[in-house]
Amino acid sequence: MSVLDTPPRPVIALSWKRAALCGLDPGAPVDNFSVEEVDRRSRLAIAAAPMLDEMARELDGTGFSVILADRSAKLVDLRFGERSLRPRMEKVGAVQGRVFSEETTGTNSIATTFEIRTGIAVHGEEHFIESLKKFSCYGHPIVHPATRRLEGVLDITCLAEDENPLLAPFLLRAARQIESRLLAGAREAEQRILAGFQIAVTRDRSRPVVALGEDLLLANVSAVELLDSADHAVLRGMAVEAAGRARRLELSTGQEVLVSFERIADGAVFTFEQPARQAPAPRKRVDAPTLIHGEPGSGRTRTARALVGEACVFDACEYSDDWMSRLDTAMTVESVVVIEAVQLLPEAAARRVAAAIPAARARVVLTSAPVDELRGEHAGLVAHCPERVELVPLRNRRDEIPAVVRSVLVELGAAKELRFTPGALEALSGQHWPGNLRELFSVVRQVVRTRGVGDVGVRDLPEAYQDRARARVLTPMEQAERDAIMEALRATRGNKKDAAKRLGISRTTLYNAIRAFGIVTPVSRS
């Protein structure tokens, strides 16, 4: 990294430190990056287009470029005053669809503006990446006037020798005009959602109808009576999915409904109806050896208790010299025997338990880690269980989280004192939950201890759970990819450079995936 004649400004020094902690190499080539699809019909792109056209006309024939980045720091529109400037900018990675974050591009007026949430000029040698030091740039955040959320960044870039302090007020004026157009566009979107809501209500006034926009919620009387605020968080999660056939949804009250929805502008209109009643199938008694398997914290013990009631329980964590002899006796005299966490048994003990199961007079229930994680004698042990209950990870059933939170509050005796707001439930629904139900229970218990009474908002959650990560349900392929990244980051203690090497991908690809999946990573100490 080049050394400035004077110490860098504090804001620049902090940005350099953040980039270095991400494992970014100042001299690394800048042509190793990926690009993402750009939505040219987004609210930001539509609001900014006229201003970008006007700026491009005013800067025509000059050595300045105008760049618009969206709320994820992705470049969505670039305009060049001189044709010769485009290839020079593309050579350093300024192309449509690339994410310009400090993790991938170091200190610059787009990435750093996203970090500090205020306008900044970055001059020549103040850039972290060597190849960017030939440029100077000015960036200013675009903030939605109504929601105060960051919607993007507007940037002007030029060669370092052409920088001009008058560009800053020019840029500020353009950003303010884009913000005004964003407000007008939001009102138009709300009008479209309102029209869709009215049409849905008119079709059948007896059906509950809800319309959700970015900052809008409409409901007819039937929907108000049917839905709780906890259900609104589930609907917002559904709104990011592609609309399709009606699906069954269990509400926070336990009632089951059919819900269909139509995407409109940046929201959706939901219509509810009661599903056809079906006679419950008679439950048959099963006495065969049973396996309950799932990730840690997914409720294996609780499921076993609910399945068999009173039982003689043996925990593999407590394995000792007389453990096996006591188990042999219990299998002979007890009605039901539950063996917890069999994946923790020594190999020889797992083999002995497997041999004892066929001759057992008691019904045997095992709990374990997911079957596909078992090997050797442990895999042979669970093979004796023809009846199996697989517990789905909490991250794959996010629409159940509001109902689970309510049940935990009831269990803790706080259901009447505390109410989780839709915003708090959305934040919880967006988490990864590696500890599953046990982790969620711990979070709710902590809130009960600290909040006591009243509405629980996002800021009342533990800090690590306040970020509204993605609410979209991942496909199995995406979930597998996310799990692999999480495991690599855990193994490398958050060092993204080492994690990328471990996964066999570039750092840029890793950064893009971290951002897309809403992964919160610890700062590497290496």
Salt bridges, closest charged atoms under 4 A:
GLU36 OE1 - LYS74 NZ 3.76
ASP53 OD1 - ARG79 NH1 2.63
GLU54 OE2 - ARG173 NH1 3.92
GLU58 OE2 - ARG173 NH2 3.99
ASP77 OD2 - ARG40 NH2 3.47
ASP77 OD1 - ARG79 NE 3.13
GLU90 OE2 - ARG86 NH1 3.92
GLU102 OE1 - ARG18 NE 2.60
GLU103 OE2 - LYS496 NZ 3.63
GLU103 OE1 - ARG515 NH2 3.72
GLU115 OE1 - ARG18 NE 3.95
GLU126 OE1 - ARG9 NH2 2.71
GLU151 OE1 - ARG71 NH2 2.59
GLU163 OE2 - HIS123 ND1 2.94
GLU179 OE1 - ARG176 NH1 3.40
ASP204 OD2 - ARG207 NE 3.40
GLU214 OE1 - ARG43 NH1 3.28
GLU214 OE2 - ARG71 NH2 3.45
GLU214 OE2 - ARG149 NH2 2.65
ASP215 OD2 - ARG149 NH2 3.47
ASP228 OD2 - ARG406 NH2 2.90
GLU241 OE1 - ARG247 NH1 3.52
GLU256 OE1 - ARG248 NH1 2.73
ASP266 OD2 - ARG43 NH2 2.08
GLU273 OE1 - ARG207 NH2 3.73
ASP287 OD1 - ARG285 NE 3.13
GLU295 OE2 - ARG395 NH2 2.54
ASP322 OD2 - ARG326 NE 3.43
GLU347 OE2 - HIS378 ND1 3.57
GLU377 OE2 - ARG351 NH1 3.11
ASP399 OD2 - ARG247 NH2 3.05
GLU400 OE1 - ARG397 NH1 2.93
GLU411 OE1 - ARG302 NH1 3.41
GLU426 OE2 - ARG236 NE 3.47
GLU426 OE1 - ARG468 NH1 3.89
ASP455 OD1 - ARG419 NE 3.09
ASP460 OD2 - ARG451 NE 3.26
GLU478 OE1 - ARG472 NH1 2.94
ASP483 OD2 - ARG395 NH2 3.53
ASP483 OD1 - HIS432 NE2 3.67
GLU487 OE1 - ARG490 NH2 3.28
